[in-house]
Amino acid sequence: MNKIVVHTKNGVILKGRTSDFSQRKDIFHLTVLESSEVAQEISVNDLKAIFFVNDFRGNSLHVESKDFTQAPLHGKHVIVSFSDGELFYGVSETIHKNRIGFFVSPLDPEANTIRAFVINSFIKNIELVN
């Protein structure tokens, strides 16, 4: 099961596990961390992003690198601007504007986020960085 942190468009953050997320489906199920109850059905259309993480706690003292000179040479170097003002610096193999979203890996290899699935309807801008 994947450890994920789900950010909704209205600011709610849910932490839990999923085994059925697919970038081709509009829904998936989330077993919330604090609950052992039945998994909640989550609509991808209600989300800002899904963060696949190493650890649910993270490291609040870690400052993520935004240095593209250290980024992998493959993929598109991007700055994703969300509608709420948050920026995500990363690398994406493909940007699918005609789908519900696409995957972005963080620039920082020490980041707690392994990769994020960002939802197109909550993206304000995607800047390609050379």
ZADO-1210 file (C-alpha; in nm, 4 decimals, padded with zeros to 6 digits):
<atoms>
<atom x="00.0000" y="00.0000" z="00.0000" code="MET" pos="1"/>
<atom x="00.1171" y="00.3497" z="-00.0822" code="ASN" pos="2"/>
<atom x="00.1582" y="00.6098" z="00.1918" code="LYS" pos="3"/>
<atom x="-00.0115" y="00.9267" z="00.0699" code="ILE" pos="4"/>
<atom x="-00.1021" y="01.2730" z="00.1880" code="VAL" pos="5"/>
<atom x="-00.4095" y="01.4077" z="00.0119" code="VAL" pos="6"/>
<atom x="-00.4654" y="01.7830" z="-00.0181" code="HIS" pos="7"/>
<atom x="-00.8202" y="01.8855" z="-00.1080" code="THR" pos="8"/>
<atom x="-00.9143" y="02.2010" z="-00.2955" code="LYS" pos="9"/>
<atom x="-01.0733" y="02.3413" z="00.0216" code="ASN" pos="10"/>
<atom x="-00.7584" y="02.2986" z="00.2323" code="GLY" pos="11"/>
<atom x="-00.8301" y="01.9703" z="00.4120" code="VAL" pos="12"/>
<atom x="-00.5305" y="01.7373" z="00.4463" code="ILE" pos="13"/>
<atom x="-00.5794" y="01.3627" z="00.4885" code="LEU" pos="14"/>
<atom x="-00.3012" y="01.1133" z="00.5599" code="LYS" pos="15"/>
<atom x="-00.3391" y="00.7453" z="00.4916" code="GLY" pos="16"/>
<atom x="-00.2821" y="00.4529" z="00.2608" code="ARG" pos="17"/>
<atom x="-00.4187" y="00.3509" z="-00.0757" code="THR" pos="18"/>
<atom x="-00.3798" y="00.0505" z="-00.2979" code="SER" pos="19"/>
<atom x="-00.6098" y="00.1474" z="-00.5837" code="ASP" pos="20"/>
<atom x="-00.5041" y="00.4954" z="-00.6986" code="PHE" pos="21"/>
<atom x="-00.4731" y="00.5214" z="-01.0768" code="SER" pos="22"/>
<atom x="-00.4119" y="00.8319" z="-01.2843" code="GLN" pos="23"/>
<atom x="-00.6774" y="00.6987" z="-01.5217" code="ARG" pos="24"/>
<atom x="-00.9568" y="00.6756" z="-01.2616" code="LYS" pos="25"/>
<atom x="-01.1690" y="00.9523" z="-01.1095" code="ASP" pos="26"/>
<atom x="-01.1915" y="00.7850" z="-00.7673" code="ILE" pos="27"/>
<atom x="-00.9745" y="00.5819" z="-00.5314" code="PHE" pos="28"/>
<atom x="-00.9975" y="00.4617" z="-00.1732" code="HIS" pos="29"/>
<atom x="-00.8077" y="00.6002" z="00.1238" code="LEU" pos="30"/>
<atom x="-00.7692" y="00.4306" z="00.4603" code="THR" pos="31"/>
<atom x="-00.7147" y="00.7295" z="00.6870" code="VAL" pos="32"/>
<atom x="-00.4149" y="00.7014" z="00.9189" code="LEU" pos="33"/>
<atom x="-00.6028" y="00.7648" z="01.2441" code="GLU" pos="34"/>
<atom x="-00.8754" y="00.5170" z="01.1562" code="SER" pos="35"/>
<atom x="-00.8840" y="00.1463" z="01.0883" code="SER" pos="36"/>
<atom x="-01.2351" y="00.1743" z="00.9505" code="GLU" pos="37"/>
<atom x="-01.3455" y="00.1073" z="00.5968" code="VAL" pos="38"/>
<atom x="-01.1581" y="00.3090" z="00.3362" code="ALA" pos="39"/>
<atom x="-01.3125" y="00.6392" z="00.2242" code="GLN" pos="40"/>
<atom x="-01.3926" y="00.6915" z="-00.1407" code="GLU" pos="41"/>
<atom x="-01.2013" y="00.9956" z="-00.2664" code="ILE" pos="42"/>
<atom x="-01.2949" y="01.1875" z="-00.5807" code="SER" pos="43"/>
<atom x="-00.9847" y="01.3112" z="-00.7610" code="VAL" pos="44"/>
<atom x="-01.1850" y="01.6100" z="-00.8912" code="ASN" pos="45"/>
<atom x="-01.2069" y="01.7412" z="-00.5309" code="ASP" pos="46"/>
<atom x="-00.8298" y="01.7446" z="-00.4876" code="LEU" pos="47"/>
<atom x="-00.5357" y="01.9784" z="-00.5302" code="LYS" pos="48"/>
<atom x="-00.2743" y="01.7017" z="-00.5276" code="ALA" pos="49"/>
<atom x="-00.1819" y="01.3607" z="-00.3931" code="ILE" pos="50"/>
<atom x="00.1628" y="01.3351" z="-00.2358" code="PHE" pos="51"/>
<atom x="00.3246" y="00.9912" z="-00.2202" code="PHE" pos="52"/>
<atom x="00.5516" y="01.0086" z="00.0842" code="VAL" pos="53"/>
<atom x="00.8239" y="00.8177" z="00.2646" code="ASN" pos="54"/>
<atom x="00.6981" y="00.9133" z="00.6090" code="ASP" pos="55"/>
<atom x="00.3768" y="01.0681" z="00.7435" code="PHE" pos="56"/>
<atom x="00.5635" y="01.2968" z="00.9849" code="ARG" pos="57"/>
<atom x="00.8172" y="01.4449" z="00.7463" code="GLY" pos="58"/>
<atom x="01.0869" y="01.6784" z="00.8722" code="ASN" pos="59"/>
<atom x="00.9611" y="02.0272" z="00.9519" code="SER" pos="60"/>
<atom x="01.3206" y="02.1543" z="00.9753" code="LEU" pos="61"/>
<atom x="01.4133" y="02.0434" z="00.6233" code="HIS" pos="62"/>
<atom x="01.4194" y="02.3250" z="00.3653" code="VAL" pos="63"/>
<atom x="01.3620" y="02.1780" z="00.0214" code="GLU" pos="64"/>
<atom x="01.6067" y="02.2666" z="-00.2527" code="SER" pos="65"/>
<atom x="01.4764" y="02.4668" z="-00.5482" code="LYS" pos="66"/>
<atom x="01.8034" y="02.4365" z="-00.7388" code="ASP" pos="67"/>
<atom x="01.7362" y="02.3125" z="-01.0913" code="PHE" pos="68"/>
<atom x="02.1112" y="02.2769" z="-01.1590" code="THR" pos="69"/>
<atom x="02.1027" y="01.9679" z="-00.9350" code="GLN" pos="70"/>
<atom x="01.7949" y="01.8189" z="-01.1086" code="ALA" pos="71"/>
<atom x="01.8069" y="01.5078" z="-01.3248" code="PRO" pos="72"/>
<atom x="01.8768" y="01.5823" z="-01.6912" code="LEU" pos="73"/>
<atom x="01.5777" y="01.3781" z="-01.8107" code="HIS" pos="74"/>
<atom x="01.2214" y="01.5048" z="-01.7916" code="GLY" pos="75"/>
<atom x="01.0739" y="01.8525" z="-01.7923" code="LYS" pos="76"/>
<atom x="01.1892" y="02.0870" z="-01.5181" code="HIS" pos="77"/>
<atom x="00.8769" y="02.2620" z="-01.3889" code="VAL" pos="78"/>
<atom x="00.7412" y="02.4987" z="-01.1309" code="ILE" pos="79"/>
<atom x="00.3780" y="02.4138" z="-01.0696" code="VAL" pos="80"/>
<atom x="00.1773" y="02.7081" z="-00.9332" code="SER" pos="81"/>
<atom x="-00.1388" y="02.5983" z="-00.7565" code="PHE" pos="82"/>
<atom x="-00.4500" y="02.8146" z="-00.7311" code="SER" pos="83"/>
<atom x="-00.3865" y="02.8623" z="-00.3571" code="ASP" pos="84"/>
<atom x="-00.0437" y="03.0162" z="-00.4235" code="GLY" pos="85"/>
<atom x="00.1709" y="02.7154" z="-00.3325" code="GLU" pos="86"/>
<atom x="00.4608" y="02.6337" z="-00.5654" code="LEU" pos="87"/>
<atom x="00.5979" y="02.2852" z="-00.6339" code="PHE" pos="88"/>
<atom x="00.9443" y="02.2632" z="-00.7904" code="TYR" pos="89"/>
<atom x="01.0048" y="01.9390" z="-00.9709" code="GLY" pos="90"/>
<atom x="01.0596" y="01.7198" z="-01.2726" code="VAL" pos="91"/>
<atom x="00.7860" y="01.5621" z="-01.4827" code="SER" pos="92"/>
<atom x="00.8252" y="01.3049" z="-01.7560" code="GLU" pos="93"/>
<atom x="00.4984" y="01.4122" z="-01.9186" code="THR" pos="94"/>
<atom x="00.2527" y="01.6943" z="-01.8672" code="ILE" pos="95"/>
<atom x="-00.0973" y="01.5833" z="-01.9576" code="HIS" pos="96"/>
<atom x="-00.3135" y="01.8964" z="-01.9691" code="LYS" pos="97"/>
<atom x="-00.5982" y="01.7020" z="-02.1309" code="ASN" pos="98"/>
<atom x="-00.6155" y="01.4484" z="-01.8438" code="ARG" pos="99"/>
<atom x="-00.7153" y="01.4894" z="-01.4809" code="ILE" pos="100"/>
<atom x="-00.3519" y="01.5376" z="-01.3758" code="GLY" pos="101"/>
<atom x="00.0085" y="01.4225" z="-01.4028" code="PHE" pos="102"/>
<atom x="00.3018" y="01.3117" z="-01.1872" code="PHE" pos="103"/>
<atom x="00.5827" y="01.5409" z="-01.0712" code="VAL" pos="104"/>
<atom x="00.8888" y="01.4328" z="-00.8721" code="SER" pos="105"/>
<atom x="01.0426" y="01.6879" z="-00.6351" code="PRO" pos="106"/>
<atom x="01.3789" y="01.8454" z="-00.7192" code="LEU" pos="107"/>
<atom x="01.5161" y="01.7710" z="-00.3749" code="ASP" pos="108"/>
<atom x="01.6335" y="01.4096" z="-00.3358" code="PRO" pos="109"/>
<atom x="01.6059" y="01.4544" z="00.0436" code="GLU" pos="110"/>
<atom x="01.2384" y="01.5586" z="00.0264" code="ALA" pos="111"/>
<atom x="00.9826" y="01.3475" z="00.2094" code="ASN" pos="112"/>
<atom x="00.7664" y="01.3482" z="-00.1034" code="THR" pos="113"/>
<atom x="00.8596" y="01.0703" z="-00.3445" code="ILE" pos="114"/>
<atom x="00.6320" y="01.2089" z="-00.6159" code="ARG" pos="115"/>
<atom x="00.3096" y="01.4031" z="-00.6439" code="ALA" pos="116"/>
<atom x="00.0076" y="01.3646" z="-00.8655" code="PHE" pos="117"/>
<atom x="-00.1057" y="01.7215" z="-00.9346" code="VAL" pos="118"/>
<atom x="-00.4620" y="01.7914" z="-01.0442" code="ILE" pos="119"/>
<atom x="-00.4951" y="02.0135" z="-01.3533" code="ASN" pos="120"/>
<atom x="-00.8144" y="02.1863" z="-01.2373" code="SER" pos="121"/>
<atom x="-00.6265" y="02.3340" z="-00.9372" code="PHE" pos="122"/>
<atom x="-00.3162" y="02.4422" z="-01.1287" code="ILE" pos="123"/>
<atom x="-00.2869" y="02.8125" z="-01.2021" code="LYS" pos="124"/>
<atom x="00.0314" y="02.7904" z="-01.4089" code="ASN" pos="125"/>
<atom x="00.3076" y="02.5506" z="-01.5136" code="ILE" pos="126"/>
<atom x="00.6426" y="02.7162" z="-01.5790" code="GLU" pos="127"/>
<atom x="00.8980" y="02.5194" z="-01.7789" code="LEU" pos="128"/>
<atom x="01.2516" y="02.5873" z="-01.6560" code="VAL" pos="129"/>
<atom x="01.5517" y="02.5320" z="-01.8833" code="ASN" pos="130"/>
</atoms>
